[in-house]
Amino acid sequence: MTALNTASAIAEQPRLLYTFDEAADQLRCSGRQIRSLVTSGDIAAVHIGRLHRVPASSLADYVRRLQAGPG
C-alpha cells in the first residue's frame, strides 16, 4: 500500500473520539455547551491523560435520547 493509499484509508475511517469543539461541530452547538453537557452527565467523556474527549457513541446516544423525548 502506498503512502497516499494509506492516508486515504485512514481518512475514510470514522472518528472514534472528538475534542469538545469537534463534538460541538457535530451537534451544531458551542464547545461551552458540550462542556456543560459533559459536566451534567448528559454526554459521556473519556480522559486520555489530561485530555478530555467525547466518544462518537456518546454523541449518538445523546441524540437518540433527545429524539425519544421526555420520559
Protein Blocks (a to p, Z undefined) as FASTA:
>chain_A
ZZklmmmmmmmpccfbdcfklmmmmnopafklmmmmmmnopaccddehjbccddfklmmm
mmmmmmnopZZ
